[in-house]
Amino acid sequence: MGLMEYVQFTPRQATRPVNETKTKKKIHKKWADIDRYIADRLIPPDRALDSVLELSQTAGLRDHSVSPNQGKLLMLLAQTVGARAILEIGALGGYSTIWLARALAPGGRLITLEANPAHAKIACANVARAGLADRVDLRLGKALDALPTLTAEGPFDFVFIDADRVNIDKYFRWAVKLSRRGSLIVVDNVVRYGTAIKDEDSTSQSLDRFYRLAAAEPKVSMTALQTVGVKGHDGFAMALVTANP
Ligand SMILES: C[S@@+](CC[C@H](N)C(=O)[O-])C[C@H]1O[C@@H](n2cnc3c(N)ncnc32)[C@H](O)[C@@H]1O
């Protein structure tokens, strides 16, 4: 940019961030309000789930669990495939774990992988309080260490990937390996305000690797949707496994 252009641009650019921030806040509030409107109508108050959020907040956990609307979507999707074996990567306080465990067909089981011992402890307590401890098995440790040990416990009918984004492509590769024809794999946080198309950090790169991997994987058919709501602008990917590994 030449000096004249810089001089002409400076005053406008100086005011833009303030206006943009205000506009963004307004838009975010609208997204969040609509999310709450939907939840108020379609998701009745639920003592077990509400207390997970309260207790997680009291324990100082970051607000990284899925929203109620997303949690119910996970449950519906797992029910749609009649899931008897569910694998979750990233439990945090167990909020999505509880939604998913409720979807299990009779006699089903859910394995959830969590690396943080404090999160794991809270998740176990929350799952027990929700009356689901008999079907949920939390494995403490890094997911990439645990995944290779799960071969004998699969195939899983439904996999939910919601841990560190930097390994998202590796988790997806494992999810496909541990699935069967007809399994559904849901991957959260695949948009994060457009991180994937920004090419700015390791998360952008891992998201890009993930999309390329999924596109090239002949055993899955995948799409991804952008979402807005209480969690801001993000998205999830959904892959149907179309062949046995
Ligand atoms: C976004 S939170 C999960 C939220 C949860 N699925 C929910 O919706 O309620 C991500 C979780 O993944 C865990 N995590 C991060 N890296 C991990 C790893 N390498 N292996 C297993 N868990 C990991 C974090 O400790 C955190 O609890």
The ligand as an SDF file (V2000), in Angstrom:
LIG
                    3D

 27 29  0  0  0  0  0  0  0  0999 V2000
  -14.3190  -29.5760   24.1520 C   0  0  0  0  0  0  0  0  0  0  0  0
  -13.9680  -30.4510   25.6020 S   0  0  0  0  0  0  0  0  0  0  0  0
  -15.1100  -31.8110   25.5240 C   0  0  0  0  0  0  0  0  0  0  0  0
  -16.5100  -31.3810   25.7620 C   0  0  0  0  0  0  0  0  0  0  0  0
  -17.4710  -32.5460   25.9190 C   0  0  0  0  0  0  0  0  0  0  0  0
  -17.4320  -33.4280   24.7710 N   0  0  0  0  0  0  0  0  0  0  0  0
  -18.8780  -32.0020   26.0560 C   0  0  0  0  0  0  0  0  0  0  0  0
  -19.4550  -31.5800   25.0420 O   0  0  0  0  0  0  0  0  0  0  0  0
  -19.3940  -31.9740   27.1810 O   0  0  0  0  0  0  0  0  0  0  0  0
  -12.4700  -31.2490   25.1960 C   0  0  0  0  0  0  0  0  0  0  0  0
  -11.9660  -32.2270   26.2250 C   0  0  0  0  0  0  0  0  0  0  0  0
  -10.9480  -33.0000   25.5990 O   0  0  0  0  0  0  0  0  0  0  0  0
   -9.9330  -33.2390   26.5370 C   0  0  0  0  0  0  0  0  0  0  0  0
   -8.6870  -33.5150   25.8200 N   0  0  0  0  0  0  0  0  0  0  0  0
   -7.8250  -32.6200   25.2750 C   0  0  0  0  0  0  0  0  0  0  0  0
   -6.8020  -33.2510   24.7010 N   0  0  0  0  0  0  0  0  0  0  0  0
   -7.0170  -34.5710   24.8730 C   0  0  0  0  0  0  0  0  0  0  0  0
   -6.2920  -35.7380   24.5090 C   0  0  0  0  0  0  0  0  0  0  0  0
   -5.1540  -35.6520   23.8470 N   0  0  0  0  0  0  0  0  0  0  0  0
   -6.8110  -36.9380   24.8400 N   0  0  0  0  0  0  0  0  0  0  0  0
   -8.0070  -37.0230   25.5140 C   0  0  0  0  0  0  0  0  0  0  0  0
   -8.7080  -35.9560   25.9020 N   0  0  0  0  0  0  0  0  0  0  0  0
   -8.2250  -34.7360   25.5850 C   0  0  0  0  0  0  0  0  0  0  0  0
   -9.8740  -31.9580   27.3660 C   0  0  0  0  0  0  0  0  0  0  0  0
   -9.2550  -32.2060   28.6180 O   0  0  0  0  0  0  0  0  0  0  0  0
  -11.3410  -31.5970   27.4610 C   0  0  0  0  0  0  0  0  0  0  0  0
  -11.8940  -32.1250   28.6310 O   0  0  0  0  0  0  0  0  0  0  0  0
  1  2  1  0
  2  3  1  0
  2 10  1  0
  3  4  1  0
  4  5  1  0
  5  6  1  0
  5  7  1  0
  7  8  2  0
  7  9  1  0
 10 11  1  0
 11 12  1  0
 11 26  1  0
 12 13  1  0
 13 14  1  0
 13 24  1  0
 14 15  1  0
 14 23  1  0
 15 16  2  0
 16 17  1  0
 17 18  1  0
 17 23  2  0
 18 19  1  0
 18 20  2  0
 20 21  1  0
 21 22  2  0
 22 23  1  0
 24 25  1  0
 24 26  1  0
 26 27  1  0
M  CHG  2   2   1   9  -1
M  END
$$$$
